[in-house]
Amino acid sequence: MTEERLYFRQLLSGRDFAKTNPIAKQMVNFSYLIGDRLTGEALLVDPTYGVEDLLNALAEDGMRPVGVLATHYHPDHVGGSLGGHPIDGIAQLLELVDLPIHVQSAEVPWVERTTGVTTELVAHTSGDVVMVGELEVQLLHTPGHTPGSQCFLVEGCLLSGDTLFLEGCGRTDLPGSDPAEMYRTLTERLRGISDSTRLFPGHLYSEAPSQLMADTRAYNYVLAPRTQEQWLQAFS
């Protein structure tokens, strides 16, 4: 797959879509559009807030949606209620288009409770591949922030949701979180990701919107501890 064939857009909530939504502006979520330019097929990653805006962005680029990849169940990534504030997400998207929602198997009940979506969910295990056109997207189970958090590896890009940010990682004090699992995710499950892979997180919590894994490993403070005990003492 050449770079010319890869369709990839990183869109910031409150700026690139859902521009008038104050919650979207506050939460600074990234949604992603990835696809195969030759076939025109595309996947939406964590579509929330302005789902119509995201569909319009695809249409303007001559792409058509064929599925959704969900990193985890939190309302700012799949929709639901956040602190009493309703957030549009996969439920509202499915009112507009009929798409499979690809989730990690451990996350299915959490997504169901959060969004009310049930029959459209497709459960996956780590290492599964979702095709979009001729493009392979590998799904990696990365628990810690939530039981079924997953990252997506596609053409030298790692879409990490709230598992790993350029600075820091997802919280481990929320329902379903597990600090020990997060440590294993950061040190074992993501160990095989090459330094040349570019990290694309689920939020803009740093000055840059993306960076190489080599830089993340060199400068991200959550990757500094050398033992699980040290990590848990610092971050659990």
N, C-alpha and C positions, 0 to 999 in steps of 0.2 A: 504494500500500500504506500503510495507516494504522498508527500505532504500536500500536493495539489489536489489529490482525491479526498483527503480528510477534511471534513467540514467540522469546525470546532469554534464555538462561541462561549465566552464566559460573560455572564450578564449579572450586574449588581442590582439588588432590589432597592427601590427608592431612587435609583439614578437611571438605570437602563430600562427598567420596567416597573410597573406599579409606582409611577413617579409621584403621585399625590397621596400615597398611603403612608401615614406617619409611622406605623409599626414597621413597615418595610424599610423605611429610612433608618429607623433606630436599630433594627436587627442586622443590617448589612449582610444579608444572605447572598450567596452566589447560587444562581441556577445555571445549568450548562445545556447547550445544544450540541450534540455530536452526531455525525452521520457520514454517509458516503455520497459525495457530490455526483458521482457517475449515475447512481441509481436514484438519487433524490430522497432516500430514506433517512430518517433522523430519529434519535432518542432524546427525550427530555430528562434531565437529571434534576431531581428535587424541585419540581415545578410548584411554586407557591405564590401567594399574593395576587399577582396579575397574570393568571393563566391564559387569559385571552391575549394579553400582550405577547406572551411567549409563542403562542400559536401564530399570531400575526407576524412575528419576527421570522418564523420558519417560512411562512407563505411568501413574505417579501423576498426571501432568499431562494425561492423556488424549491423548497424542501417540504416533505410531508412527514408527519409524525407517525411512527409505527410502534412506539412503546415508551415506557417510563422506567427509569432506574431510580430507586429510592435508597438513599444511604442509611436512613434510620427513621424511627417513628415520630420524632418530635414535630410538633405542629408547624414550626417555622421551616420544615423541610418537606412535609407531606400534607399540611393543612390540618385544621381542627380548631381548638380553642386554646389561646395562650393568655393566661391571666385574665380570663373572661372576655378577651378580644377574639372574635372569629377571624380565622385566616383561611382564605381560599386555598385549595390544594387539589389533590387527586380526585376527590369527590366531585368538585366543580368541573374539573377537566373532563371527567367521564360523562358529564352531561352534554359536552360539546363534541367529543370524539370517543370512539370505542377502541381502547388500547389495553394491552396487558401491562400490569404494574409489577415489575420485577423486584422482589424483596428477598432478603435472607430468611431462611426457614425459621430461625429462632425469633425473628422480628414479626412474623405474621400476626399473632394475637395482639401485639402492641399496636400495630398499624390498624388493625380492625377496630380496636377500642378507640383509638385517637380519631380516626377518619370516618368510621362507619362503612368503609369499603370492605367487601368480603370476596365475592365470587371472581372479581377481576385480578386478584392477587396470584402471582406465580412465584412459588417458593423455590429457592436455590440453595445449594451448598457451595462451600468455598472451592474455587477452581472452575466453576461452571463458566461457560462462554455464552454470551448473548450476541447474536449476529445482527448487524445493521448494514444492509447491503452486503458487500464482501468484506466488511470491517469487523474484526473480532474485538469484543469487549470482555475482558476477563474479570470475574467477580471474586473478590477476596474478602472472606469473613474476618472482621477485625473487631471483636468484642472488647468492651471496656467502658466506653461511653454509654452504650446500650447493649443488650444481649446479642442483637443481630445486626449491629453496625457493619457496613460493608464499604469497601473502596472499589474503584473501577480503574483498571489498567488498560489503556488504549493508546497504541502508537506512540510510546514514550512519554505518556502523560498519566499521572496518578491523580484521580479525583477522589479526595479523601474525606469528604463530608466533615463531620466533627471529630473524626478519629485523630487527625494530626493537622495542626496549623503550621504556618511558617514560624510562628512564635507560640509555643505552648501546645496543648492538646485539649481534647474535649473533657468536660467536667466528669468527675467520677463520684459525685455525691447526689445524684439524681436517681429516681426510680429505675431499677434495672442496671444501674452502673456497677462496676466491679473494678476497684483499683488494681488488684493483682492481675486480672485479665488485661487491663490496659497496659501494664508493664510488659506482659508477654506479647501483646500485639506490637508494641513499639520495638521490642528487642528481638523477637523471634519471627512473628508473622510477616513483618515488613522488612526483615533482614535481606531477603532476596531481591528487593527493589534496587535497581542499579543507581549509582550516583548520578548518572546522566539523565535519569528520569526527571521530568519537571512536575513539581507538586502543585496541584490546584485545590485549595481548601474550600470548605463550605461557608466560610465567612471572611470578610475583609477585616481581620484583626491585626494587620501589620501594614506597613507603608506600601510594600509591593503586593501585587495580587497573586504572584506565583514565584517560584524559584526552584533551582535544581535541588535534588535530594542531597547532593554533596554539601551544599551550603546549609541545608536544614540540619544535617547531621553534625556539621561543624559548629553551628551557632544556636540551635534550639536548646534551651535550658532543660527541657524535659528529657532530653536524650543524654544528658551529662552523667547522671548516676550510673555506677558500674554494677550495682547489685540490686536485687529486688528489695532488700531491706532498706537500702539507702533511698530508693525511689518512693517506697511507701511512707517512709518517715517525712519525705519532702512534699509529696503530692497527694497522699490518700486523705 
